[in-house]
């Protein structure tokens, strides 16, 4: 179905009630609830690649811990605030 906002892709409309029920289950919440499971392994892998890319952009080691990353970001924030 054509989107009502210019520049956005057309909306997917279910062809039948079974397809409509399937589409209703495809939510971000359901997607993220698969993390840490075999079904969510692909999403976990993408997050690991994203984390490594962000760490690289900041010049940190790829396996930086969350606590160390937060401490480094706070230090950067304090330095920029002067």
mmCIF file of the N, C-alpha and C atoms, coordinates in Angstrom:
data_MODEL
# 
_entry.id   MODEL 
# 
loop_
_atom_site.group_PDB 
_atom_site.id 
_atom_site.type_symbol 
_atom_site.label_atom_id 
_atom_site.label_alt_id 
_atom_site.label_comp_id 
_atom_site.label_asym_id 
_atom_site.label_entity_id 
_atom_site.label_seq_id 
_atom_site.pdbx_PDB_ins_code 
_atom_site.Cartn_x 
_atom_site.Cartn_y 
_atom_site.Cartn_z 
_atom_site.occupancy 
_atom_site.B_iso_or_equiv 
_atom_site.pdbx_formal_charge 
_atom_site.auth_seq_id 
_atom_site.auth_comp_id 
_atom_site.auth_asym_id 
_atom_site.auth_atom_id 
_atom_site.pdbx_PDB_model_num 
ATOM 1   N N  . UNK A 1 1  ? 0.858  -1.170  0.000  1.00 0.00 ? 1  UNK A N  1 
ATOM 2   C CA . UNK A 1 1  ? 0.000  0.000   0.000  1.00 0.00 ? 1  UNK A CA 1 
ATOM 3   C C  . UNK A 1 1  ? 0.903  1.232   0.000  1.00 0.00 ? 1  UNK A C  1 
ATOM 4   N N  . UNK A 1 2  ? 0.618  2.219   -0.810 1.00 0.00 ? 2  UNK A N  1 
ATOM 5   C CA . UNK A 1 2  ? 1.459  3.417   -0.842 1.00 0.00 ? 2  UNK A CA 1 
ATOM 6   C C  . UNK A 1 2  ? 1.516  4.121   0.505  1.00 0.00 ? 2  UNK A C  1 
ATOM 7   N N  . UNK A 1 3  ? 2.704  4.556   0.859  1.00 0.00 ? 3  UNK A N  1 
ATOM 8   C CA . UNK A 1 3  ? 2.894  5.278   2.121  1.00 0.00 ? 3  UNK A CA 1 
ATOM 9   C C  . UNK A 1 3  ? 2.310  6.675   1.983  1.00 0.00 ? 3  UNK A C  1 
ATOM 10  N N  . UNK A 1 4  ? 1.815  7.213   3.091  1.00 0.00 ? 4  UNK A N  1 
ATOM 11  C CA . UNK A 1 4  ? 1.203  8.547   3.063  1.00 0.00 ? 4  UNK A CA 1 
ATOM 12  C C  . UNK A 1 4  ? 2.239  9.652   3.232  1.00 0.00 ? 4  UNK A C  1 
ATOM 13  N N  . UNK A 1 5  ? 3.472  9.271   3.574  1.00 0.00 ? 5  UNK A N  1 
ATOM 14  C CA . UNK A 1 5  ? 4.538  10.255  3.753  1.00 0.00 ? 5  UNK A CA 1 
ATOM 15  C C  . UNK A 1 5  ? 5.549  10.065  2.630  1.00 0.00 ? 5  UNK A C  1 
ATOM 16  N N  . UNK A 1 6  ? 5.794  11.116  1.896  1.00 0.00 ? 6  UNK A N  1 
ATOM 17  C CA . UNK A 1 6  ? 6.734  11.034  0.777  1.00 0.00 ? 6  UNK A CA 1 
ATOM 18  C C  . UNK A 1 6  ? 8.130  10.660  1.262  1.00 0.00 ? 6  UNK A C  1 
ATOM 19  N N  . UNK A 1 7  ? 8.825  9.856   0.483  1.00 0.00 ? 7  UNK A N  1 
ATOM 20  C CA . UNK A 1 7  ? 10.196 9.482   0.800  1.00 0.00 ? 7  UNK A CA 1 
ATOM 21  C C  . UNK A 1 7  ? 10.323 8.203   1.607  1.00 0.00 ? 7  UNK A C  1 
ATOM 22  N N  . UNK A 1 8  ? 9.209  7.666   2.101  1.00 0.00 ? 8  UNK A N  1 
ATOM 23  C CA . UNK A 1 8  ? 9.242  6.421   2.855  1.00 0.00 ? 8  UNK A CA 1 
ATOM 24  C C  . UNK A 1 8  ? 8.785  5.283   1.960  1.00 0.00 ? 8  UNK A C  1 
ATOM 25  N N  . UNK A 1 9  ? 9.271  4.047   2.226  1.00 0.00 ? 9  UNK A N  1 
ATOM 26  C CA . UNK A 1 9  ? 8.850  2.918   1.391  1.00 0.00 ? 9  UNK A CA 1 
ATOM 27  C C  . UNK A 1 9  ? 7.371  2.602   1.617  1.00 0.00 ? 9  UNK A C  1 
ATOM 28  N N  . UNK A 1 10 ? 6.781  1.947   0.647  1.00 0.00 ? 10 UNK A N  1 
ATOM 29  C CA . UNK A 1 10 ? 5.392  1.535   0.776  1.00 0.00 ? 10 UNK A CA 1 
ATOM 30  C C  . UNK A 1 10 ? 5.230  0.572   1.952  1.00 0.00 ? 10 UNK A C  1 
ATOM 31  N N  . UNK A 1 11 ? 4.037  0.559   2.527  1.00 0.00 ? 11 UNK A N  1 
ATOM 32  C CA . UNK A 1 11 ? 3.742  -0.311  3.660  1.00 0.00 ? 11 UNK A CA 1 
ATOM 33  C C  . UNK A 1 11 ? 3.395  -1.712  3.178  1.00 0.00 ? 11 UNK A C  1 
ATOM 34  N N  . UNK A 1 12 ? 3.759  -2.693  3.984  1.00 0.00 ? 12 UNK A N  1 
ATOM 35  C CA . UNK A 1 12 ? 3.428  -4.081  3.671  1.00 0.00 ? 12 UNK A CA 1 
ATOM 36  C C  . UNK A 1 12 ? 2.021  -4.362  4.199  1.00 0.00 ? 12 UNK A C  1 
ATOM 37  N N  . UNK A 1 13 ? 1.186  -4.865  3.345  1.00 0.00 ? 13 UNK A N  1 
ATOM 38  C CA . UNK A 1 13 ? -0.172 -5.227  3.727  1.00 0.00 ? 13 UNK A CA 1 
ATOM 39  C C  . UNK A 1 13 ? -0.296 -6.747  3.579  1.00 0.00 ? 13 UNK A C  1 
ATOM 40  N N  . UNK A 1 14 ? -0.819 -7.373  4.628  1.00 0.00 ? 14 UNK A N  1 
ATOM 41  C CA . UNK A 1 14 ? -0.968 -8.826  4.611  1.00 0.00 ? 14 UNK A CA 1 
ATOM 42  C C  . UNK A 1 14 ? -1.952 -9.266  3.537  1.00 0.00 ? 14 UNK A C  1 
ATOM 43  N N  . UNK A 1 15 ? -1.646 -10.394 2.920  1.00 0.00 ? 15 UNK A N  1 
ATOM 44  C CA . UNK A 1 15 ? -2.497 -10.911 1.843  1.00 0.00 ? 15 UNK A CA 1 
ATOM 45  C C  . UNK A 1 15 ? -3.680 -11.713 2.366  1.00 0.00 ? 15 UNK A C  1 
ATOM 46  N N  . UNK A 1 16 ? -3.549 -12.211 3.616  1.00 0.00 ? 16 UNK A N  1 
ATOM 47  C CA . UNK A 1 16 ? -4.618 -13.022 4.193  1.00 0.00 ? 16 UNK A CA 1 
ATOM 48  C C  . UNK A 1 16 ? -4.517 -12.975 5.717  1.00 0.00 ? 16 UNK A C  1 
ATOM 49  N N  . UNK A 1 17 ? -5.488 -13.528 6.441  1.00 0.00 ? 17 UNK A N  1 
ATOM 50  C CA . UNK A 1 17 ? -5.459 -13.467 7.907  1.00 0.00 ? 17 UNK A CA 1 
ATOM 51  C C  . UNK A 1 17 ? -4.244 -14.166 8.533  1.00 0.00 ? 17 UNK A C  1 
ATOM 52  N N  . UNK A 1 18 ? -3.783 -15.242 7.937  1.00 0.00 ? 18 UNK A N  1 
ATOM 53  C CA . UNK A 1 18 ? -2.598 -15.931 8.484  1.00 0.00 ? 18 UNK A CA 1 
ATOM 54  C C  . UNK A 1 18 ? -1.375 -15.030 8.357  1.00 0.00 ? 18 UNK A C  1 
ATOM 55  N N  . UNK A 1 19 ? -1.214 -14.398 7.216  1.00 0.00 ? 19 UNK A N  1 
ATOM 56  C CA . UNK A 1 19 ? -0.094 -13.472 7.019  1.00 0.00 ? 19 UNK A CA 1 
ATOM 57  C C  . UNK A 1 19 ? -0.222 -12.280 7.963  1.00 0.00 ? 19 UNK A C  1 
ATOM 58  N N  . UNK A 1 20 ? -1.447 -11.807 8.195  1.00 0.00 ? 20 UNK A N  1 
ATOM 59  C CA . UNK A 1 20 ? -1.663 -10.680 9.109  1.00 0.00 ? 20 UNK A CA 1 
ATOM 60  C C  . UNK A 1 20 ? -1.235 -11.056 10.527 1.00 0.00 ? 20 UNK A C  1 
ATOM 61  N N  . UNK A 1 21 ? -1.569 -12.263 10.962 1.00 0.00 ? 21 UNK A N  1 
ATOM 62  C CA . UNK A 1 21 ? -1.174 -12.712 12.294 1.00 0.00 ? 21 UNK A CA 1 
ATOM 63  C C  . UNK A 1 21 ? 0.342  -12.820 12.404 1.00 0.00 ? 21 UNK A C  1 
ATOM 64  N N  . UNK A 1 22 ? 1.001  -13.288 11.355 1.00 0.00 ? 22 UNK A N  1 
ATOM 65  C CA . UNK A 1 22 ? 2.454  -13.389 11.347 1.00 0.00 ? 22 UNK A CA 1 
ATOM 66  C C  . UNK A 1 22 ? 3.096  -12.008 11.428 1.00 0.00 ? 22 UNK A C  1 
ATOM 67  N N  . UNK A 1 23 ? 2.585  -11.053 10.651 1.00 0.00 ? 23 UNK A N  1 
ATOM 68  C CA . UNK A 1 23 ? 3.145  -9.696  10.671 1.00 0.00 ? 23 UNK A CA 1 
ATOM 69  C C  . UNK A 1 23 ? 3.026  -9.046  12.046 1.00 0.00 ? 23 UNK A C  1 
ATOM 70  N N  . UNK A 1 24 ? 1.933  -9.338  12.765 1.00 0.00 ? 24 UNK A N  1 
ATOM 71  C CA . UNK A 1 24 ? 1.744  -8.747  14.096 1.00 0.00 ? 24 UNK A CA 1 
ATOM 72  C C  . UNK A 1 24 ? 2.786  -9.236  15.097 1.00 0.00 ? 24 UNK A C  1 
ATOM 73  N N  . UNK A 1 25 ? 3.400  -10.387 14.834 1.00 0.00 ? 25 UNK A N  1 
ATOM 74  C CA . UNK A 1 25 ? 4.424  -10.902 15.751 1.00 0.00 ? 25 UNK A CA 1 
ATOM 75  C C  . UNK A 1 25 ? 5.799  -10.322 15.471 1.00 0.00 ? 25 UNK A C  1 
ATOM 76  N N  . UNK A 1 26 ? 5.948  -9.640  14.352 1.00 0.00 ? 26 UNK A N  1 
ATOM 77  C CA . UNK A 1 26 ? 7.255  -9.099  13.952 1.00 0.00 ? 26 UNK A CA 1 
ATOM 78  C C  . UNK A 1 26 ? 7.434  -7.690  14.517 1.00 0.00 ? 26 UNK A C  1 
ATOM 79  N N  . UNK A 1 27 ? 7.760  -7.643  15.820 1.00 0.00 ? 27 UNK A N  1 
ATOM 80  C CA . UNK A 1 27 ? 7.961  -6.371  16.493 1.00 0.00 ? 27 UNK A CA 1 
ATOM 81  C C  . UNK A 1 27 ? 9.401  -6.271  16.968 1.00 0.00 ? 27 UNK A C  1 
ATOM 82  N N  . UNK A 1 28 ? 9.850  -5.054  17.244 1.00 0.00 ? 28 UNK A N  1 
ATOM 83  C CA . UNK A 1 28 ? 11.203 -4.883  17.786 1.00 0.00 ? 28 UNK A CA 1 
ATOM 84  C C  . UNK A 1 28 ? 11.338 -5.565  19.136 1.00 0.00 ? 28 UNK A C  1 
ATOM 85  N N  . UNK A 1 29 ? 10.291 -5.512  19.943 1.00 0.00 ? 29 UNK A N  1 
ATOM 86  C CA . UNK A 1 29 ? 10.342 -6.175  21.253 1.00 0.00 ? 29 UNK A CA 1 
ATOM 87  C C  . UNK A 1 29 ? 10.573 -7.661  21.080 1.00 0.00 ? 29 UNK A C  1 
ATOM 88  N N  . UNK A 1 30 ? 9.798  -8.300  20.207 1.00 0.00 ? 30 UNK A N  1 
ATOM 89  C CA . UNK A 1 30 ? 9.982  -9.730  19.980 1.00 0.00 ? 30 UNK A CA 1 
ATOM 90  C C  . UNK A 1 30 ? 11.361 -10.028 19.400 1.00 0.00 ? 30 UNK A C  1 
ATOM 91  N N  . UNK A 1 31 ? 11.844 -9.172  18.521 1.00 0.00 ? 31 UNK A N  1 
ATOM 92  C CA . UNK A 1 31 ? 13.172 -9.360  17.948 1.00 0.00 ? 31 UNK A CA 1 
ATOM 93  C C  . UNK A 1 31 ? 14.238 -9.319  19.037 1.00 0.00 ? 31 UNK A C  1 
ATOM 94  N N  . UNK A 1 32 ? 14.194 -8.301  19.887 1.00 0.00 ? 32 UNK A N  1 
ATOM 95  C CA . UNK A 1 32 ? 15.202 -8.174  20.928 1.00 0.00 ? 32 UNK A CA 1 
ATOM 96  C C  . UNK A 1 32 ? 15.058 -9.224  22.018 1.00 0.00 ? 32 UNK A C  1 
ATOM 97  N N  . UNK A 1 33 ? 13.877 -9.775  22.193 1.00 0.00 ? 33 UNK A N  1 
ATOM 98  C CA . UNK A 1 33 ? 13.701 -10.851 23.165 1.00 0.00 ? 33 UNK A CA 1 
ATOM 99  C C  . UNK A 1 33 ? 14.382 -12.142 22.720 1.00 0.00 ? 33 UNK A C  1 
ATOM 100 N N  . UNK A 1 34 ? 14.794 -12.233 21.457 1.00 0.00 ? 34 UNK A N  1 
ATOM 101 C CA . UNK A 1 34 ? 15.509 -13.422 20.991 1.00 0.00 ? 34 UNK A CA 1 
ATOM 102 C C  . UNK A 1 34 ? 17.002 -13.347 21.273 1.00 0.00 ? 34 UNK A C  1 
ATOM 103 N N  . UNK A 1 35 ? 17.498 -12.170 21.702 1.00 0.00 ? 35 UNK A N  1 
ATOM 104 C CA . UNK A 1 35 ? 18.933 -12.053 21.965 1.00 0.00 ? 35 UNK A CA 1 
ATOM 105 C C  . UNK A 1 35 ? 19.348 -13.050 23.033 1.00 0.00 ? 35 UNK A C  1 
ATOM 106 N N  . UNK A 1 36 ? 20.513 -13.643 22.839 1.00 0.00 ? 36 UNK A N  1 
ATOM 107 C CA . UNK A 1 36 ? 21.019 -14.630 23.784 1.00 0.00 ? 36 UNK A CA 1 
ATOM 108 C C  . UNK A 1 36 ? 20.475 -16.027 23.556 1.00 0.00 ? 36 UNK A C  1 
ATOM 109 N N  . UNK A 1 37 ? 19.657 -16.191 22.534 1.00 0.00 ? 37 UNK A N  1 
ATOM 110 C CA . UNK A 1 37 ? 19.114 -17.506 22.194 1.00 0.00 ? 37 UNK A CA 1 
ATOM 111 C C  . UNK A 1 37 ? 19.653 -17.906 20.815 1.00 0.00 ? 37 UNK A C  1 
ATOM 112 N N  . UNK A 1 38 ? 19.562 -19.175 20.479 1.00 0.00 ? 38 UNK A N  1 
ATOM 113 C CA . UNK A 1 38 ? 20.004 -19.574 19.137 1.00 0.00 ? 38 UNK A CA 1 
ATOM 114 C C  . UNK A 1 38 ? 19.298 -18.793 18.023 1.00 0.00 ? 38 UNK A C  1 
ATOM 115 N N  . UNK A 1 39 ? 18.016 -18.473 18.209 1.00 0.00 ? 39 UNK A N  1 
ATOM 116 C CA . UNK A 1 39 ? 17.284 -17.727 17.189 1.00 0.00 ? 39 UNK A CA 1 
ATOM 117 C C  . UNK A 1 39 ? 17.802 -16.298 17.054 1.00 0.00 ? 39 UNK A C  1 
ATOM 118 N N  . UNK A 1 40 ? 18.385 -15.766 18.095 1.00 0.00 ? 40 UNK A N  1 
ATOM 119 C CA . UNK A 1 40 ? 18.880 -14.397 18.063 1.00 0.00 ? 40 UNK A CA 1 
ATOM 120 C C  . UNK A 1 40 ? 20.377 -14.284 17.857 1.00 0.00 ? 40 UNK A C  1 
ATOM 121 N N  . UNK A 1 41 ? 21.031 -15.371 17.514 1.00 0.00 ? 41 UNK A N  1 
ATOM 122 C CA . UNK A 1 41 ? 22.492 -15.361 17.357 1.00 0.00 ? 41 UNK A CA 1 
ATOM 123 C C  . UNK A 1 41 ? 22.943 -14.349 16.311 1.00 0.00 ? 41 UNK A C  1 
ATOM 124 N N  . UNK A 1 42 ? 22.192 -14.206 15.236 1.00 0.00 ? 42 UNK A N  1 
ATOM 125 C CA . UNK A 1 42 ? 22.565 -13.249 14.190 1.00 0.00 ? 42 UNK A CA 1 
ATOM 126 C C  . UNK A 1 42 ? 22.513 -11.824 14.717 1.00 0.00 ? 42 UNK A C  1 
ATOM 127 N N  . UNK A 1 43 ? 21.521 -11.527 15.585 1.00 0.00 ? 43 UNK A N  1 
ATOM 128 C CA . UNK A 1 43 ? 21.426 -10.186 16.155 1.00 0.00 ? 43 UNK A CA 1 
ATOM 129 C C  . UNK A 1 43 ? 22.562 -9.948  17.147 1.00 0.00 ? 43 UNK A C  1 
ATOM 130 N N  . UNK A 1 44 ? 22.891 -10.963 17.941 1.00 0.00 ? 44 UNK A N  1 
ATOM 131 C CA . UNK A 1 44 ? 24.022 -10.846 18.861 1.00 0.00 ? 44 UNK A CA 1 
ATOM 132 C C  . UNK A 1 44 ? 25.315 -10.576 18.099 1.00 0.00 ? 44 UNK A C  1 
ATOM 133 N N  . UNK A 1 45 ? 25.497 -11.267 16.970 1.00 0.00 ? 45 UNK A N  1 
ATOM 134 C CA . UNK A 1 45 ? 26.703 -11.069 16.161 1.00 0.00 ? 45 UNK A CA 1 
ATOM 135 C C  . UNK A 1 45 ? 26.757 -9.652  15.602 1.00 0.00 ? 45 UNK A C  1 
ATOM 136 N N  . UNK A 1 46 ? 25.617 -9.129  15.154 1.00 0.00 ? 46 UNK A N  1 
ATOM 137 C CA . UNK A 1 46 ? 25.588 -7.753  14.645 1.00 0.00 ? 46 UNK A CA 1 
ATOM 138 C C  . UNK A 1 46 ? 25.907 -6.749  15.738 1.00 0.00 ? 46 UNK A C  1 
ATOM 139 N N  . UNK A 1 47 ? 25.379 -6.974  16.936 1.00 0.00 ? 47 UNK A N  1 
ATOM 140 C CA . UNK A 1 47 ? 25.675 -6.068  18.049 1.00 0.00 ? 47 UNK A CA 1 
ATOM 141 C C  . UNK A 1 47 ? 27.160 -6.120  18.413 1.00 0.00 ? 47 UNK A C  1 
ATOM 142 N N  . UNK A 1 48 ? 27.757 -7.297  18.357 1.00 0.00 ? 48 UNK A N  1 
ATOM 143 C CA . UNK A 1 48 ? 29.182 -7.422  18.651 1.00 0.00 ? 48 UNK A CA 1 
ATOM 144 C C  . UNK A 1 48 ? 30.005 -6.651  17.621 1.00 0.00 ? 48 UNK A C  1 
ATOM 145 N N  . UNK A 1 49 ? 29.619 -6.741  16.349 1.00 0.00 ? 49 UNK A N  1 
ATOM 146 C CA . UNK A 1 49 ? 30.327 -5.984  15.302 1.00 0.00 ? 49 UNK A CA 1 
ATOM 147 C C  . UNK A 1 49 ? 30.150 -4.482  15.499 1.00 0.00 ? 49 UNK A C  1 
ATOM 148 N N  . UNK A 1 50 ? 28.942 -4.065  15.861 1.00 0.00 ? 50 UNK A N  1 
ATOM 149 C CA . UNK A 1 50 ? 28.685 -2.651  16.106 1.00 0.00 ? 50 UNK A CA 1 
ATOM 150 C C  . UNK A 1 50 ? 29.498 -2.157  17.301 1.00 0.00 ? 50 UNK A C  1 
ATOM 151 N N  . UNK A 1 51 ? 29.523 -2.939  18.388 1.00 0.00 ? 51 UNK A N  1 
ATOM 152 C CA . UNK A 1 51 ? 30.310 -2.560  19.566 1.00 0.00 ? 51 UNK A CA 1 
ATOM 153 C C  . UNK A 1 51 ? 31.786 -2.409  19.213 1.00 0.00 ? 51 UNK A C  1 
ATOM 154 N N  . UNK A 1 52 ? 32.309 -3.335  18.415 1.00 0.00 ? 52 UNK A N  1 
ATOM 155 C CA . UNK A 1 52 ? 33.717 -3.265  18.014 1.00 0.00 ? 52 UNK A CA 1 
ATOM 156 C C  . UNK A 1 52 ? 33.980 -2.045  17.139 1.00 0.00 ? 52 UNK A C  1 
ATOM 157 N N  . UNK A 1 53 ? 33.043 -1.717  16.247 1.00 0.00 ? 53 UNK A N  1 
ATOM 158 C CA . UNK A 1 53 ? 33.217 -0.542  15.385 1.00 0.00 ? 53 UNK A CA 1 
ATOM 159 C C  . UNK A 1 53 ? 33.206 0.748   16.202 1.00 0.00 ? 53 UNK A C  1 
ATOM 160 N N  . UNK A 1 54 ? 32.315 0.832   17.183 1.00 0.00 ? 54 UNK A N  1 
ATOM 161 C CA . UNK A 1 54 ? 32.258 2.025   18.042 1.00 0.00 ? 54 UNK A CA 1 
ATOM 162 C C  . UNK A 1 54 ? 33.537 2.135   18.855 1.00 0.00 ? 54 UNK A C  1 
ATOM 163 N N  . UNK A 1 55 ? 33.992 1.023   19.414 1.00 0.00 ? 55 UNK A N  1 
ATOM 164 C CA . UNK A 1 55 ? 35.238 1.037   20.182 1.00 0.00 ? 55 UNK A CA 1 
ATOM 165 C C  . UNK A 1 55 ? 36.397 1.501   19.300 1.00 0.00 ? 55 UNK A C  1 
ATOM 166 N N  . UNK A 1 56 ? 36.463 1.007   18.086 1.00 0.00 ? 56 UNK A N  1 
ATOM 167 C CA . UNK A 1 56 ? 37.518 1.407   17.163 1.00 0.00 ? 56 UNK A CA 1 
ATOM 168 C C  . UNK A 1 56 ? 37.443 2.902   16.854 1.00 0.00 ? 56 UNK A C  1 
ATOM 169 N N  . UNK A 1 57 ? 36.232 3.410   16.677 1.00 0.00 ? 57 UNK A N  1 
ATOM 170 C CA . UNK A 1 57 ? 36.066 4.835   16.375 1.00 0.00 ? 57 UNK A CA 1 
ATOM 171 C C  . UNK A 1 57 ? 36.590 5.711   17.513 1.00 0.00 ? 57 UNK A C  1 
ATOM 172 N N  . UNK A 1 58 ? 36.488 5.226   18.732 1.00 0.00 ? 58 UNK A N  1 
ATOM 173 C CA . UNK A 1 58 ? 36.993 5.972   19.886 1.00 0.00 ? 58 UNK A CA 1 
ATOM 174 C C  . UNK A 1 58 ? 38.457 5.660   20.182 1.00 0.00 ? 58 UNK A C  1 
ATOM 175 N N  . UNK A 1 59 ? 39.030 4.691   19.455 1.00 0.00 ? 59 UNK A N  1 
ATOM 176 C CA . UNK A 1 59 ? 40.420 4.316   19.697 1.00 0.00 ? 59 UNK A CA 1 
ATOM 177 C C  . UNK A 1 59 ? 40.584 3.385   20.887 1.00 0.00 ? 59 UNK A C  1 
ATOM 178 N N  . UNK A 1 60 ? 39.524 2.687   21.267 1.00 0.00 ? 60 UNK A N  1 
ATOM 179 C CA . UNK A 1 60 ? 39.566 1.753   22.392 1.00 0.00 ? 60 UNK A CA 1 
ATOM 180 C C  . UNK A 1 60 ? 39.792 0.348   21.876 1.00 0.00 ? 60 UNK A C  1 
ATOM 181 N N  . UNK A 1 61 ? 40.143 -0.561  22.805 1.00 0.00 ? 61 UNK A N  1 
ATOM 182 C CA . UNK A 1 61 ? 40.274 -1.969  22.436 1.00 0.00 ? 61 UNK A CA 1 
ATOM 183 C C  . UNK A 1 61 ? 38.882 -2.526  22.114 1.00 0.00 ? 61 UNK A C  1 
ATOM 184 N N  . UNK A 1 62 ? 38.817 -3.470  21.224 1.00 0.00 ? 62 UNK A N  1 
ATOM 185 C CA . UNK A 1 62 ? 37.527 -3.983  20.743 1.00 0.00 ? 62 UNK A CA 1 
ATOM 186 C C  . UNK A 1 62 ? 36.706 -4.641  21.843 1.00 0.00 ? 62 UNK A C  1 
ATOM 187 N N  . UNK A 1 63 ? 37.371 -5.232  22.832 1.00 0.00 ? 63 UNK A N  1 
ATOM 188 C CA . UNK A 1 63 ? 36.637 -5.943  23.884 1.00 0.00 ? 63 UNK A CA 1 
ATOM 189 C C  . UNK A 1 63 ? 36.521 -5.125  25.171 1.00 0.00 ? 63 UNK A C  1 
ATOM 190 N N  . UNK A 1 64 ? 36.463 -3.794  25.047 1.00 0.00 ? 64 UNK A N  1 
ATOM 191 C CA . UNK A 1 64 ? 36.349 -2.928  26.213 1.00 0.00 ? 64 UNK A CA 1 
ATOM 192 C C  . UNK A 1 64 ? 35.076 -3.277  26.984 1.00 0.00 ? 64 UNK A C  1 
ATOM 193 N N  . UNK A 1 65 ? 35.168 -3.284  28.298 1.00 0.00 ? 65 UNK A N  1 
ATOM 194 C CA . UNK A 1 65 ? 33.995 -3.603  29.113 1.00 0.00 ? 65 UNK A CA 1 
ATOM 195 C C  . UNK A 1 65 ? 33.035 -2.412  29.119 1.00 0.00 ? 65 UNK A C  1 
ATOM 196 N N  . UNK A 1 66 ? 31.809 -2.676  29.453 1.00 0.00 ? 66 UNK A N  1 
ATOM 197 C CA . UNK A 1 66 ? 30.809 -1.609  29.534 1.00 0.00 ? 66 UNK A CA 1 
ATOM 198 C C  . UNK A 1 66 ? 31.224 -0.568  30.559 1.00 0.00 ? 66 UNK A C  1 
ATOM 199 N N  . UNK A 1 67 ? 31.704 -1.017  31.715 1.00 0.00 ? 67 UNK A N  1 
ATOM 200 C CA . UNK A 1 67 ? 32.121 -0.071  32.756 1.00 0.00 ? 67 UNK A CA 1 
ATOM 201 C C  . UNK A 1 67 ? 33.276 0.804   32.287 1.00 0.00 ? 67 UNK A C  1 
ATOM 202 N N  . UNK A 1 68 ? 34.250 0.201   31.593 1.00 0.00 ? 68 UNK A N  1 
ATOM 203 C CA . UNK A 1 68 ? 35.386 0.981   31.100 1.00 0.00 ? 68 UNK A CA 1 
ATOM 204 C C  . UNK A 1 68 ? 34.954 1.959   30.002 1.00 0.00 ? 68 UNK A C  1 
ATOM 205 N N  . UNK A 1 69 ? 34.032 1.533   29.139 1.00 0.00 ? 69 UNK A N  1 
ATOM 206 C CA . UNK A 1 69 ? 33.538 2.421   28.083 1.00 0.00 ? 69 UNK A CA 1 
ATOM 207 C C  . UNK A 1 69 ? 32.789 3.601   28.692 1.00 0.00 ? 69 UNK A C  1 
ATOM 208 N N  . UNK A 1 70 ? 31.953 3.340   29.691 1.00 0.00 ? 70 UNK A N  1 
ATOM 209 C CA . UNK A 1 70 ? 31.222 4.426   30.345 1.00 0.00 ? 70 UNK A CA 1 
ATOM 210 C C  . UNK A 1 70 ? 32.167 5.386   31.056 1.00 0.00 ? 70 UNK A C  1 
ATOM 211 N N  . UNK A 1 71 ? 33.190 4.854   31.698 1.00 0.00 ? 71 UNK A N  1 
ATOM 212 C CA . UNK A 1 71 ? 34.166 5.715   32.372 1.00 0.00 ? 71 UNK A CA 1 
ATOM 213 C C  . UNK A 1 71 ? 34.912 6.580   31.358 1.00 0.00 ? 71 UNK A C  1 
ATOM 214 N N  . UNK A 1 72 ? 35.278 5.986   30.231 1.00 0.00 ? 72 UNK A N  1 
ATOM 215 C CA . UNK A 1 72 ? 35.988 6.747   29.192 1.00 0.00 ? 72 UNK A CA 1 
ATOM 216 C C  . UNK A 1 72 ? 35.088 7.823   28.591 1.00 0.00 ? 72 UNK A C  1 
ATOM 217 N N  . UNK A 1 73 ? 33.817 7.506   28.374 1.00 0.00 ? 73 UNK A N  1 
ATOM 218 C CA . UNK A 1 73 ? 32.881 8.497   27.841 1.00 0.00 ? 73 UNK A CA 1 
ATOM 219 C C  . UNK A 1 73 ? 32.660 9.639   28.839 1.00 0.00 ? 73 UNK A C  1 
ATOM 220 N N  . UNK A 1 74 ? 32.585 9.315   30.113 1.00 0.00 ? 74 UNK A N  1 
ATOM 221 C CA . UNK A 1 74 ? 32.432 10.355  31.131 1.00 0.00 ? 74 UNK A CA 1 
ATOM 222 C C  . UNK A 1 74 ? 33.658 11.262  31.159 1.00 0.00 ? 74 UNK A C  1 
ATOM 223 N N  . UNK A 1 75 ? 34.842 10.663  31.056 1.00 0.00 ? 75 UNK A N  1 
ATOM 224 C CA . UNK A 1 75 ? 36.074 11.458  31.026 1.00 0.00 ? 75 UNK A CA 1 
ATOM 225 C C  . UNK A 1 75 ? 36.101 12.372  29.805 1.00 0.00 ? 75 UNK A C  1 
ATOM 226 N N  . UNK A 1 76 ? 35.670 11.848  28.645 1.00 0.00 ? 76 UNK A N  1 
ATOM 227 C CA . UNK A 1 76 ? 35.595 12.679  27.444 1.00 0.00 ? 76 UNK A CA 1 
ATOM 228 C C  . UNK A 1 76 ? 34.605 13.830  27.626 1.00 0.00 ? 76 UNK A C  1 
ATOM 229 N N  . UNK A 1 77 ? 33.475 13.537  28.225 1.00 0.00 ? 77 UNK A N  1 
ATOM 230 C CA . UNK A 1 77 ? 32.466 14.552  28.472 1.00 0.00 ? 77 UNK A CA 1 
ATOM 231 C C  . UNK A 1 77 ? 33.013 15.639  29.390 1.00 0.00 ? 77 UNK A C  1 
ATOM 232 N N  . UNK A 1 78 ? 33.687 15.252  30.460 1.00 0.00 ? 78 UNK A N  1 
ATOM 233 C CA . UNK A 1 78 ? 34.274 16.221  31.388 1.00 0.00 ? 78 UNK A CA 1 
ATOM 234 C C  . UNK A 1 78 ? 35.344 17.066  30.695 1.00 0.00 ? 78 UNK A C  1 
ATOM 235 N N  . UNK A 1 79 ? 36.150 16.443  29.856 1.00 0.00 ? 79 UNK A N  1 
ATOM 236 C CA . UNK A 1 79 ? 37.198 17.157  29.149 1.00 0.00 ? 79 UNK A CA 1 
ATOM 237 C C  . UNK A 1 79 ? 36.601 18.183  28.177 1.00 0.00 ? 79 UNK A C  1 
ATOM 238 N N  . UNK A 1 80 ? 35.548 17.811  27.508 1.00 0.00 ? 80 UNK A N  1 
ATOM 239 C CA . UNK A 1 80 ? 34.916 18.737  26.560 1.00 0.00 ? 80 UNK A CA 1 
ATOM 240 C C  . UNK A 1 80 ? 34.163 19.860  27.258 1.00 0.00 ? 80 UNK A C  1 
ATOM 241 N N  . UNK A 1 81 ? 33.648 19.557  28.449 1.00 0.00 ? 81 UNK A N  1 
ATOM 242 C CA . UNK A 1 81 ? 32.919 20.582  29.212 1.00 0.00 ? 81 UNK A CA 1 
ATOM 243 C C  . UNK A 1 81 ? 33.877 21.604  29.790 1.00 0.00 ? 81 UNK A C  1 
ATOM 244 N N  . UNK A 1 82 ? 35.132 21.196  29.920 1.00 0.00 ? 82 UNK A N  1 
ATOM 245 C CA . UNK A 1 82 ? 36.179 22.112  30.358 1.00 0.00 ? 82 UNK A CA 1 
ATOM 246 C C  . UNK A 1 82 ? 36.132 22.389  31.800 1.00 0.00 ? 82 UNK A C  1 
# 
